[in-house]
């Protein structure tokens, strides 16, 4: 994979695992995240094949500035893996609008903003957009209505983007990977326990999801994998 990739949510979890996998596969990767110290540690480990870009995607207007930094540092990108996203347990009955607003900004609006900022580059090189979504894009867990709403929106965003690109005669591909429970720090709270501490089965590892992202990206140009659903073997729904 001799191409320039942009990965959001790169400082931990699925995003970090995707960064490591793509670099191992030969890509040059720009990693976007809000935690500069984690990005700096990845740069020290991965070297010049990784460009850290610190950005807070809870403010969607910052996406364009971040993509300008990617172009300045690495040149024209051809892959976007949008792995940024979170849920904070803000229920519909007791959650606060500010919590819902942040989830929508990070999970949905900034995904669209990053895509919009990169499409001019992608049209020249047959680019590929991969949105890391969730099984919650396909069903609604009790108590996670707003989070599920954002992931249903991501699913609509992926299909809407694909249809617009085809109508425009573009060969840019759009894929979505929808994992079930993954052993990552899902919310933004640093004290959040590992999912292995309370699930009755082994969750997916972030590397499992990164493997699927790599598989989707490796498909030949005439193949567009639109959605991959994956869950731990023990997860019932």
C-alpha positions in Angstrom: 0.0 0.0 0.0 2.0 3.0 -1.3 -0.5 5.7 -0.6 -1.3 8.5 1.8 -4.0 7.7 4.3 -5.8 9.9 6.9 -7.0 8.3 10.1 -9.1 10.1 12.6 -9.3 9.0 16.3 -5.7 8.0 15.9 -4.5 8.4 19.5 -6.2 5.3 20.9 -8.5 2.3 20.3 -9.5 1.4 16.7 -8.0 4.5 15.2 -4.6 3.8 16.7 -4.8 0.1 15.6 -5.7 1.2 12.0 -2.7 3.6 12.0 -0.3 0.8 13.0 -1.8 -1.6 10.5 -1.7 0.8 7.5 1.9 1.8 8.3 2.9 -1.8 8.5 1.2 -2.3 5.1 3.4 0.4 3.6 1.1 3.5 3.7 2.2 6.9 4.9 -0.4 7.9 7.5 -1.6 11.2 8.9 -3.2 10.6 12.3 -5.8 13.1 13.6 -6.8 13.2 17.3 -7.2 15.7 20.2 -4.5 14.1 22.5 -1.2 15.6 21.3 0.9 13.6 23.7 -0.4 10.3 22.4 0.2 11.4 18.8 3.8 12.4 19.7 4.4 9.0 21.2 3.2 7.4 18.0 5.4 9.6 15.9 8.4 8.6 18.0 7.6 4.9 17.5 6.5 4.9 13.9 8.9 7.6 12.5 8.5 9.6 9.3 5.7 7.3 7.9 3.4 8.9 10.5 2.3 12.6 10.6 0.6 13.7 13.9 -2.2 16.3 13.4 -3.8 17.5 16.6 -7.4 18.6 16.1 -10.6 18.6 18.2 -13.3 17.2 15.9 -16.0 18.1 18.3 -15.7 21.4 16.3 -16.4 20.3 12.7 -15.1 23.5 11.1 -11.6 22.4 12.1 -11.7 19.5 9.7 -10.7 21.6 6.7 -7.7 23.1 8.5 -6.5 19.7 9.6 -6.7 18.4 6.0 -4.7 21.4 4.8 -2.0 20.3 7.3 -2.1 16.8 5.9 -1.5 18.1 2.4 1.3 20.3 3.5 3.0 17.5 5.4 2.4 14.5 3.2 1.0 15.5 -0.1 -2.3 14.3 -1.7 -4.2 11.8 0.3 -6.2 8.9 -1.2 -7.6 7.2 1.8 -9.8 8.4 4.7 -10.5 6.1 7.6 -12.9 8.0 10.0 -12.5 6.2 13.3 -13.2 9.1 15.6 -16.4 8.6 17.6 -17.7 8.1 21.1 -20.7 7.5 23.3 -21.0 8.7 26.9 -24.1 6.9 28.1 -26.2 10.0 27.7 -29.7 8.4 27.6 -32.7 10.1 26.0 -34.6 10.3 29.3 -31.8 11.7 31.4 -29.1 13.0 29.0 -28.3 16.6 28.4 -28.5 18.3 25.0 -24.9 19.4 25.2 -23.9 15.7 25.5 -26.0 14.8 22.5 -24.6 17.7 20.5 -21.0 16.6 21.1 -21.8 13.0 20.0 -23.5 14.3 16.9 -20.6 16.7 16.1 -17.9 14.0 16.5 -19.7 11.0 15.2 -21.6 12.5 12.2 -20.9 16.1 11.3 -17.1 16.0 11.4 -17.2 12.7 9.4 -19.0 14.6 6.7 -16.7 17.6 7.0 -13.6 15.4 6.7 -15.0 13.7 3.6 -16.0 17.1 2.1 -12.5 18.5 2.6 -10.8 15.5 1.0 -13.1 14.8 -2.0 -11.2 17.1 -4.4 -8.1 15.0 -3.7 -9.9 11.7 -4.0 -11.5 12.4 -7.3 -8.0 12.5 -9.0 -6.7 9.3 -7.5 -9.7 7.0 -7.1 -9.8 7.5 -3.4 -11.5 5.4 -0.7 -13.6 6.5 2.3 -14.0 4.1 5.2 -16.3 5.0 8.0 -15.9 3.0 11.2 -19.4 2.8 12.4 -21.1 0.3 14.9 -23.5 -2.5 15.2 -25.7 0.3 16.7 -26.1 1.5 13.1 -28.2 -1.7 12.5 -30.2 -1.9 15.8 -30.8 0.2 18.9 -29.5 -0.8 22.3 -31.7 0.2 25.2 -30.2 3.3 26.9 -28.1 4.3 24.0 -30.7 5.9 21.8 -28.7 9.0 20.9 -25.5 7.1 20.2 -27.5 4.7 18.0 -29.1 7.7 16.2 -25.6 9.0 15.3 -24.6 5.6 14.0 -27.7 5.2 12.0 -26.9 8.7 10.6 -23.4 7.5 9.7 -24.9 4.6 7.8 -27.2 7.0 5.9 -24.1 9.3 5.3 -22.2 6.4 3.8 -25.0 5.4 1.4 -25.9 9.0 0.5 -22.3 9.7 -0.3 -22.0 6.6 -2.4 -25.1 7.5 -4.4 -23.9 11.1 -5.0 -20.5 9.9 -6.2 -22.1 7.5 -8.6 -24.4 10.2 -9.9 -21.4 12.4 -10.5 -19.5 9.6 -12.4 -16.8 9.3 -9.7 -15.0 6.1 -8.9 -14.3 7.1 -5.3 -15.4 4.1 -3.1 -17.3 4.3 0.2 -17.2 1.6 2.8 -18.5 1.2 6.4 -17.2 -1.2 9.0 -19.7 -1.9 11.8 -18.2 -3.6 14.9 -20.0 -4.9 17.9 -18.4 -4.7 21.4 -14.7 -3.8 21.1 -12.2 -3.8 24.0 -11.4 0.0 23.7 -11.9 3.1 25.8 -15.3 3.8 24.3 -16.2 7.0 26.1 -13.9 10.0 26.6 -13.6 9.4 30.4 -10.0 8.2 31.2 -11.3 6.2 34.1 -13.6 4.0 32.0 -12.9 0.3 32.7 -12.0 -2.2 30.1 -15.0 -4.0 28.5 -13.3 -7.3 29.5 -14.1 -6.3 33.1 -17.9 -6.6 32.7 -18.8 -8.5 29.5 -19.6 -12.2 29.9 -17.7 -12.9 26.7 -14.5 -11.8 25.0 -14.9 -8.6 23.1 -13.3 -7.9 19.8 -9.8 -6.4 19.9 -9.1 -3.1 18.1 -6.7 -5.0 15.9 -9.6 -7.2 14.7 -11.3 -4.1 13.3 -8.1 -2.8 11.8 -7.7 -6.1 10.0 -11.1 -5.6 8.4 -10.3 -2.0 7.4 -7.2 -3.3 5.7 -9.2 -6.0 4.0 -11.7 -3.4 2.7 -8.9 -1.1 1.4 -7.2 -4.0 -0.3 -10.2 -4.9 -2.5 -9.5 -4.4 -6.3 -10.7 -1.1 -7.8 -13.8 -2.7 -9.3 -15.0 -4.0 -5.9 -16.7 -1.8 -3.4 -17.4 -3.4 0.0 -20.2 -1.2 1.3 -20.6 -2.6 4.9 -19.0 -5.2 7.0 -20.8 -6.3 10.2 -18.6 -8.0 12.8 -19.4 -8.9 16.4 -17.7 -11.1 19.1 -18.8 -14.7 18.8 -20.4 -14.5 22.2 -22.4 -11.2 21.6 -26.0 -12.1 21.2 -27.2 -9.0 19.4 
